[in-house]
Amino acid sequence: MNIRWGILGTGGIAAKFAESFRYAQGGELYAVASRSKEKADQFARHHGIPHAFSSYQSLADSQQVDAVYIATPHPMHFENAAMCLKEGNHVLCEKPVTMNAEQLEHLTDLAQQNGCFFMEAIWSRFIPVFCRVNQWLHRELNGEAEYLRADFGIYKPFDPKSRLFDPHLGGGSLMDVGFYPVWLAIHTFDSEPESIHAEAKFTETGVDHFVSLTLTFPGDRKADLMCANQLGTPTRAEIYGNGFRIEIDPQFHCPTRASLTQGDETSVFQSGFDPHGYQFETTEANRCIAESLPESPHLPWNRSRQIIRTLDRIRQEIGLIYPDEVEQADLNR
Ligand SMILES: NC(=O)c1ccc[n+]([C@@H]2O[C@H](COP(=O)([O-])OP(=O)(O)OC[C@H]3O[C@@H](n4cnc5c(N)ncnc54)[C@H](OP(=O)(O)O)[C@@H]3O)[C@@H](O)[C@H]2O)c1
């Protein structure tokens, strides 16, 4: 089965997805859509994509497209994904999949009603080194993980108009890079946290640029996490448990190396990839679509639910409210 893909949006991650695509198995990059015809044409030319659409709706409407990769800023994910699912397209949607848990429920309902595959694009889950870490954690080690430490800080100069700082574009470090340590903790402990302690610093645009978090999971297992978009950090993760330590270092969200230490023995697993590592999530989506699965068994809807519910709770704790939510709160008053 050859699955014909369309890309919705022509920004930074759309380009990396397109560059990775030819390393994926089971699909064909068929079209791209932009809000501007010029950008769609340029992106299509640059990436050798045969069709360019000058509106997102025309991509969703196309009978030639089977699956859509959504690469717009987070506040647009809900509307864009809903549009595609309603037209019967399978959807791979960038992270965070929606701005809140309620929106995600609508999308999974739509996927079910329309018989579509739907997955959040948590590419990290399918990177080969992470798959090995997952085997260590959930299949091979005796005793559960007890403690996790992970950081994800990038340095970006403050620009109120950029996606990372503009609240109308879902700005802030938590929803962008902070997503990854929160996902890793939930994946490691395979549950939502029971309690959350969070502290944040805010920019003048009203979004967080630094968050430190302690999440406590059932069984008093803990994760100490941080994220920032004005501080560069090593992006390291360490997971400790009964007689073991796993280190994913550097770049735990797209690792090429991880080690497992038990007593005096350390085993290292290394595996590289070209060019960016987005092909593995695409291969998984293609496999699931070919098998008519609505969700990936390795990244089920419930995992996305656990993450977005946790992000909702963290935002509540630090007082991070986005403009649409302020308007909604005003309407409800
Ligand atoms: N998985 C990863 O490694 C990774 C990395 C980076 C980002 N992301 C996620 O991917 C999403 C996009 O991030 P990005 O860095 O690619 O963003 P970006 O470079 O700003 O691109 C976003 C694209 O979305 C479209 N868009 C639609 N409505 C828009 C609006 N109101 N304002 C600006 N752009 C709009 C634009 O395409 P057109 O103008 O062509 O319509 C734009 O090029 C985010 O949700 C982010 O969390 C994931």
Ligand as a Chemical Component Dictionary entry (heavy atoms), coordinates in Angstrom:
data_LIG
# 
_chem_comp.id                   LIG 
_chem_comp.type                 NON-POLYMER 
_chem_comp.pdbx_formal_charge   0 
_chem_comp.three_letter_code    LIG 
# 
loop_
_chem_comp_atom.comp_id 
_chem_comp_atom.atom_id 
_chem_comp_atom.alt_atom_id 
_chem_comp_atom.type_symbol 
_chem_comp_atom.charge 
_chem_comp_atom.model_Cartn_x 
_chem_comp_atom.model_Cartn_y 
_chem_comp_atom.model_Cartn_z 
_chem_comp_atom.pdbx_ordinal 
LIG N1  N1  N 0  8.875  17.434 16.481 1  
LIG C1  C1  C 0  9.793  18.388 16.526 2  
LIG O1  O1  O 0  11.006 18.143 16.606 3  
LIG C2  C2  C 0  9.358  19.799 16.415 4  
LIG C3  C3  C 0  10.318 20.800 16.169 5  
LIG C4  C4  C 0  9.861  22.105 15.975 6  
LIG C5  C5  C 0  8.514  22.372 16.077 7  
LIG N2  N2  N 1  7.625  21.384 16.354 8  
LIG C6  C6  C 0  6.179  21.667 16.431 9  
LIG O2  O2  O 0  5.738  21.959 15.104 10 
LIG C7  C7  C 0  4.823  23.035 15.106 11 
LIG C8  C8  C 0  5.322  24.106 14.127 12 
LIG O3  O3  O 0  6.586  24.560 14.559 13 
LIG P1  P1  P 0  7.629  25.290 13.549 14 
LIG O4  O4  O 0  8.842  25.528 14.361 15 
LIG O5  O5  O -1 7.738  24.534 12.299 16 
LIG O6  O6  O 0  6.868  26.663 13.315 17 
LIG P2  P2  P 0  7.097  27.701 12.132 18 
LIG O7  O7  O 0  8.461  27.553 11.576 19 
LIG O8  O8  O 0  6.679  29.014 12.659 20 
LIG O9  O9  O 0  6.077  27.228 10.999 21 
LIG C9  C9  C 0  4.714  27.141 11.238 22 
LIG C10 C10 C 0  3.982  27.141 9.912  23 
LIG O10 O10 O 0  2.589  27.095 10.213 24 
LIG C11 C11 C 0  1.851  27.826 9.279  25 
LIG N3  N3  N 0  0.918  28.726 10.002 26 
LIG C12 C12 C 0  -0.422 28.605 10.029 27 
LIG N4  N4  N 0  -0.986 29.571 10.738 28 
LIG C13 C13 C 0  0.029  30.352 11.180 29 
LIG C14 C14 C 0  0.061  31.546 11.935 30 
LIG N5  N5  N 0  -1.046 32.134 12.407 31 
LIG N6  N6  N 0  1.255  32.089 12.198 32 
LIG C15 C15 C 0  2.397  31.521 11.746 33 
LIG N7  N7  N 0  2.409  30.390 11.010 34 
LIG C16 C16 C 0  1.233  29.809 10.714 35 
LIG C17 C17 C 0  2.830  28.574 8.393  36 
LIG O11 O11 O 0  2.842  27.934 7.147  37 
LIG P3  P3  P 0  2.177  28.625 5.862  38 
LIG O12 O12 O 0  2.509  30.080 5.961  39 
LIG O13 O13 O 0  2.829  27.938 4.749  40 
LIG O14 O14 O 0  0.694  28.391 5.907  41 
LIG C18 C18 C 0  4.176  28.403 9.094  42 
LIG O15 O15 O 0  5.221  28.294 8.194  43 
LIG C19 C19 C 0  4.693  23.479 16.550 44 
LIG O16 O16 O 0  3.505  22.981 17.104 45 
LIG C20 C20 C 0  5.891  22.877 17.271 46 
LIG O17 O17 O 0  5.627  22.484 18.600 47 
LIG C21 C21 C 0  8.035  20.104 16.507 48 
# 
loop_
_chem_comp_bond.comp_id 
_chem_comp_bond.atom_id_1 
_chem_comp_bond.atom_id_2 
_chem_comp_bond.value_order 
_chem_comp_bond.pdbx_ordinal 
LIG N1  C1  SING 1  
LIG C1  O1  DOUB 2  
LIG C1  C2  SING 3  
LIG C2  C3  SING 4  
LIG C2  C21 DOUB 5  
LIG C3  C4  DOUB 6  
LIG C4  C5  SING 7  
LIG C5  N2  DOUB 8  
LIG N2  C6  SING 9  
LIG N2  C21 SING 10 
LIG C6  O2  SING 11 
LIG C6  C20 SING 12 
LIG O2  C7  SING 13 
LIG C7  C8  SING 14 
LIG C7  C19 SING 15 
LIG C8  O3  SING 16 
LIG O3  P1  SING 17 
LIG P1  O4  DOUB 18 
LIG P1  O5  SING 19 
LIG P1  O6  SING 20 
LIG O6  P2  SING 21 
LIG P2  O7  DOUB 22 
LIG P2  O8  SING 23 
LIG P2  O9  SING 24 
LIG O9  C9  SING 25 
LIG C9  C10 SING 26 
LIG C10 O10 SING 27 
LIG C10 C18 SING 28 
LIG O10 C11 SING 29 
LIG C11 N3  SING 30 
LIG C11 C17 SING 31 
LIG N3  C12 SING 32 
LIG N3  C16 SING 33 
LIG C12 N4  DOUB 34 
LIG N4  C13 SING 35 
LIG C13 C14 SING 36 
LIG C13 C16 DOUB 37 
LIG C14 N5  SING 38 
LIG C14 N6  DOUB 39 
LIG N6  C15 SING 40 
LIG C15 N7  DOUB 41 
LIG N7  C16 SING 42 
LIG C17 O11 SING 43 
LIG C17 C18 SING 44 
LIG O11 P3  SING 45 
LIG P3  O12 DOUB 46 
LIG P3  O13 SING 47 
LIG P3  O14 SING 48 
LIG C18 O15 SING 49 
LIG C19 O16 SING 50 
LIG C19 C20 SING 51 
LIG C20 O17 SING 52 
# 
